[in-house]
């Protein structure tokens, strides 16, 4: 139990520091609110429209793809540190890992998932089925149109 005392002290000091900083800032800061300070701010532009409007699935798809390919870089760092110890086996395993991610990246490019406007997800979200199928045919990647024939 004695081994955990420094960790517990560090945790208590961190919590006390965070709490005291928030408390002191709320006590010291002058309160001079006006209309301009209280208005919402969005990148220097006056906000327009309802805050509850639907977002395209494209935002979430790009976020997930970013996380997926960002994790690749996280796995490359330990491999680079232990590269000499792992030898040929480690090199082959990392080439296999990068190859699998490369296949995923090529798939993302082929399906045009990274196109911001005019991609097939906007077509799929359209309410009319006739327009949806026409839009899908128009936006479908070339390799999928060839296989459909």
SETI-368945 format. One record per residue: residue in three letters; chain; y, x, z of N, C-alpha, C in turn. Coordinates in steps of 0.1 Angstrom, whole numbers, plus 5000, padded with zeros to 4 digits. Atoms other than C-alpha are relative to their C-alpha. Layout:
// SETI-368945
  rest  kette  n_c2  n_c1  n_c3  ca_c2  ca_c1  ca_c3  c_c2  c_c1  c_c3
   Ala      A     Y     X     Z      Y      X      Z     Y     X     Z
...
END
This chain:
// SETI-368945
  rest  kette  n_c2  n_c1  n_c3  ca_c2  ca_c1  ca_c3  c_c2  c_c1  c_c3
   Unk      A  4988  5008  5000   5000   5000   5000  5013  5009  5000
   Unk      A  4989  4991  4999   5023   5029   5007  5005  5005  4986
   Unk      A  4996  4995  5013   5022   5039   4970  5009  4990  4993
   Unk      A  4992  5010  5007   5039   5006   4960  5013  4998  5007
   Unk      A  4987  5002  4993   5069   5009   4984  5011  5005  4991
   Unk      A  4989  4996  5009   5090   5029   4959  5003  4990  4989
   Unk      A  4999  5010  5011   5083   5003   4932  5007  4988  5006
   Unk      A  4994  5011  4993   5091   4975   4956  5015  5002  5003
   Unk      A  4986  4997  4997   5124   4992   4966  5008  5000  4987
   Unk      A  4993  5000  5013   5134   4998   4930  5002  4985  4995
   Unk      A  4999  5014  5004   5127   4961   4922  5010  4992  5008
   Unk      A  4991  5006  4991   5147   4949   4952  5015  5005  4997
   Unk      A  4987  4995  5003   5176   4972   4943  5005  4994  4986
   Unk      A  4996  5005  5013   5176   4960   4907  5004  4985  5001
   Unk      A  4996  5015  4998   5176   4923   4917  5013  4999  5007
   Unk      A  4987  5000  4993   5204   4930   4942  5012  5004  4991
   Unk      A  4989  4995  5009   5225   4949   4916  5003  4989  4990
   Unk      A  4998  5011  5010   5220   4921   4890  5007  4988  5006
   Unk      A  4994  5011  4993   5229   4894   4915  5014  5002  5004
   Unk      A  4986  4996  4996   5259   4912   4929  5010  5001  4988
   Unk      A  4992  4998  5012   5272   4920   4894  5005  4986  4995
   Unk      A  4997  5014  5004   5270   4883   4884  5010  4993  5009
   Unk      A  4991  5007  4989   5286   4871   4917  5014  5006  4999
   Unk      A  4987  4993  5001   5314   4897   4915  5008  4996  4988
   Unk      A  4992  5003  5012   5323   4889   4879  5004  4985  5001
   Unk      A  4995  5013  4999   5325   4852   4887  5011  4998  5010
   Unk      A  4989  5001  4990   5348   4858   4917  5012  5007  4995
   Unk      A  4988  4992  5003   5371   4884   4901  5007  4995  4987
   Unk      A  4994  5004  5013   5376   4870   4866  5010  4989  5001
   Unk      A  4990  5011  4999   5408   4849   4862  4995  4989  4991
   Unk      A  5004  5011  5008   5402   4814   4849  5013  4994  4993
   Unk      A  4989  5005  5008   5427   4807   4821  4994  4994  4987
   Unk      A  5006  5006  5011   5409   4783   4798  5011  4992  4992
   Unk      A  4992  5008  5009   5427   4767   4768  4992  4995  4989
   Unk      A  5008  5007  5011   5417   4748   4737  4993  5010  4991
   Unk      A  5005  4990  5009   5412   4779   4716  4988  5007  5006
   Unk      A  5011  4993  4993   5390   4797   4742  4988  4991  5002
   Unk      A  5011  5009  4997   5369   4766   4748  4993  4995  4987
   Unk      A  5006  5005  5012   5362   4759   4711  4988  5008  4996
   Unk      A  5011  4992  5004   5329   4769   4696  5004  5010  4989
   Unk      A  4997  4989  5010   5329   4801   4675  4988  5004  4993
   Unk      A  5011  4996  5009   5306   4808   4646  5004  5010  4989
   Unk      A  4997  4989  5010   5312   4841   4628  5014  4999  4994
   Unk      A  4986  5001  5005   5349   4835   4625  5003  4988  4992
   Unk      A  4998  5012  5008   5345   4801   4608  4999  4988  5009
   Unk      A  5000  5013  4992   5352   4767   4622  4986  4993  4998
   Unk      A  5012  5007  5002   5319   4750   4628  5001  4986  4994
   Unk      A  4999  5012  5007   5312   4721   4605  4987  4993  5001
   Unk      A  5012  5007  5001   5286   4694   4607  4993  4998  5014
   Unk      A  5007  5002  4988   5260   4684   4633  4992  5012  5004
   Unk      A  5007  4988  4995   5244   4710   4655  4985  4997  4999
   Unk      A  5015  5003  5000   5210   4692   4652  4995  4998  4986
   Unk      A  5005  5001  5014   5206   4695   4614  4987  5008  4999
   Unk      A  5013  4993  5002   5172   4706   4601  5002  5013  4992
   Unk      A  5000  4987  5007   5167   4742   4591  4988  5000  4990
   Unk      A  5011  4998  5010   5146   4752   4561  4989  5008  5007
   Unk      A  5011  4992  4995   5112   4766   4569  5001  5014  4997
   Unk      A  4998  4986  5005   5124   4797   4551  5005  5009  5012
   Unk      A  4995  4992  4988   5142   4809   4583  4989  5005  5008
   Unk      A  5012  4997  4992   5110   4808   4603  4990  5009  4993
   Unk      A  5009  4992  5008   5089   4823   4575  5005  5014  5000
   Unk      A  4995  4986  5001   5112   4853   4571  4999  5006  5014
   Unk      A  5001  4994  4987   5113   4858   4609  4986  5004  5003
   Unk      A  5014  4996  4997   5075   4858   4612  4996  5012  4991
   Unk      A  5003  4989  5009   5072   4881   4582  5007  5013  5005
   Unk      A  4993  4988  4994   5098   4905   4598  4992  5005  5012
   Unk      A  5008  4996  4989   5078   4905   4630  4987  5007  4996
   Unk      A  5013  4995  5005   5045   4911   4612  5002  5014  4995
   Unk      A  4999  4987  5006   5058   4941   4592  5007  5009  5010
   Unk      A  4994  4991  4990   5078   4954   4622  4989  5006  5009
   Unk      A  5011  4996  4992   5046   4956   4642  4993  5012  4994
   Unk      A  5006  4989  5008   5033   4979   4615  5006  5013  5005
   Unk      A  4993  4988  4996   5059   5005   4624  4997  5004  5015
   Unk      A  5004  4998  4987   5050   5001   4661  4987  5007  5001
   Unk      A  5013  4993  5000   5014   5011   4654  5000  5013  4993
   Unk      A  5000  4987  5006   5024   5040   4633  5004  5012  5010
   Unk      A  4996  4989  4991   5041   5059   4662  4989  5006  5008
   Unk      A  5010  4993  4993   5011   5065   4684  4990  5007  4991
   Unk      A  5009  4993  5009   4990   5074   4654  5007  5013  4996
   Unk      A  4993  4987  5004   5017   5100   4643  4999  5010  5012
   Unk      A  5000  4990  4989   5017   5115   4678  4986  5006  5002
   Unk      A  5013  4995  4998   4979   5118   4680  4993  5003  4986
   Unk      A  5006  4998  5013   4974   5126   4643  4990  5012  4999
   Unk      A  5009  4988  5001   4959   5161   4647  4987  4998  5008
   Unk      A  5012  5003  4992   4935   5149   4674  4990  4991  4993
   Unk      A  5009  5010  5007   4922   5120   4653  4993  5005  4988
   Unk      A  5006  4994  5011   4915   5141   4623  4998  4991  4988
   Unk      A  5002  5007  5012   4901   5127   4591  4997  4985  5003
   Unk      A  5003  5014  4996   4887   5096   4609  5013  4992  5002
   Unk      A  4987  5006  4997   4922   5087   4621  5008  4997  4987
   Unk      A  4993  5002  5012   4937   5092   4587  4994  4989  4991
   Unk      A  5007  5011  5008   4911   5069   4570  5003  4987  5006
   Unk      A  4997  5012  4994   4916   5043   4596  5015  4995  4998
   Unk      A  4986  5003  5002   4954   5044   4592  5002  4996  4986
   Unk      A  4999  5004  5014   4951   5043   4554  4994  4986  4998
   Unk      A  5006  5013  5001   4929   5012   4558  5010  4990  5006
   Unk      A  4991  5009  4994   4954   4996   4581  5012  4998  4991
   Unk      A  4989  5001  5009   4983   5003   4558  4996  4993  4987
   Unk      A  5005  5007  5012   4962   4991   4528  4999  4985  5003
   Unk      A  5000  5015  4997   4956   4957   4545  5014  4994  5001
   Unk      A  4986  5005  4999   4993   4953   4553  5006  5000  4986
   Unk      A  4995  5000  5014   5001   4963   4517  4995  4988  4992
   Unk      A  5006  5012  5007   4978   4936   4504  5008  4988  5005
   Unk      A  4992  5011  4995   4997   4911   4526  5014  5000  4995
   Unk      A  4987  4999  5005   5030   4924   4514  5001  4996  4985
   Unk      A  5001  5004  5014   5020   4921   4478  4998  4985  4998
   Unk      A  5001  5015  5000   5009   4885   4485  5013  4993  5003
   Unk      A  4987  5006  4997   5042   4877   4500  5010  5001  4988
   Unk      A  4991  4999  5012   5060   4891   4470  4995  4991  4988
   Unk      A  5005  5008  5010   5037   4873   4446  5003  4985  5002
   Unk      A  4998  5014  4997   5042   4839   4463  5015  4998  5001
   Unk      A  4985  5001  4999   5080   4846   4464  5005  4995  5013
   Unk      A  4997  5005  4986   5081   4840   4501  5013  5006  5005
   Unk      A  4988  4994  4995   5111   4863   4505  5012  4996  4991
   Unk      A  4988  5005  5007   5133   4846   4479  5007  4990  5008
   Unk      A  4993  5008  4991   5160   4830   4498  5003  4986  4994
   Unk      A  4997  5013  5006   5171   4802   4474  4991  4997  4988
   Unk      A  5007  5005  5012   5152   4782   4449  4985  5003  5000
   Unk      A  5014  4998  4999   5117   4791   4462  4992  4988  5001
   Unk      A  5008  5012  5000   5088   4768   4464  5000  4992  5013
   Unk      A  4999  5007  4987   5094   4759   4501  5011  4989  4999
   Unk      A  4990  5011  5002   5126   4740   4491  4994  4989  4991
   Unk      A  5007  5010  5008   5104   4723   4465  4991  4991  5008
   Unk      A  5010  5008  4992   5078   4713   4490  5007  4991  5010
   Unk      A  4993  5008  4990   5104   4699   4514  5007  4988  4993
   Unk      A  4994  5011  5008   5117   4676   4486  4992  4987  5003
   Unk      A  5006  5013  4996   5110   4639   4494  4992  4993  4988
   Unk      A  5006  5006  5012   5100   4628   4458  4988  5008  4995
   Unk      A  5012  4993  5004   5065   4637   4448  5000  5004  4986
   Unk      A  4999  4996  5014   5072   4637   4411  5009  5013  4998
   Unk      A  4991  4988  5001   5101   4662   4416  4993  5012  5007
   Unk      A  5007  4990  4993   5079   4681   4441  4990  5007  4990
   Unk      A  5010  4994  5009   5051   4687   4415  5007  5007  4989
   Unk      A  4993  4993  5011   5075   4695   4387  5007  5013  5005
   Unk      A  4993  4988  4994   5094   4719   4410  4989  5011  5003
   Unk      A  5011  4990  4997   5061   4735   4421  4995  5007  4988
   Unk      A  5005  4994  5013   5050   4740   4385  5010  5010  4995
   Unk      A  4989  4992  5005   5084   4755   4377  5001  5013  5008
   Unk      A  4998  4989  4991   5085   4778   4408  4987  5008  5003
   Unk      A  5013  4994  4997   5048   4787   4410  5000  5014  4994
   Unk      A  5000  4987  5006   5042   4824   4405  4991  5001  4987
   Unk      A  5007  4999  5013   5029   4835   4371  4985  5002  5002
   Unk      A  5015  4998  4998   4995   4846   4384  4993  4988  5004
   Unk      A  5007  5012  4996   4988   4812   4399  5000  4990  4988
   Unk      A  5000  5009  5011   4998   4794   4367  4989  5004  4990
   Unk      A  5010  4996  5009   4974   4815   4347  4986  4995  5005
   Unk      A  5013  5004  4995   4945   4807   4370  4998  4985  4999
   Unk      A  5001  5015  5001   4952   4769   4368  4996  4996  4986
   Unk      A  5003  5005  5013   4947   4768   4331  4986  5001  4996
END
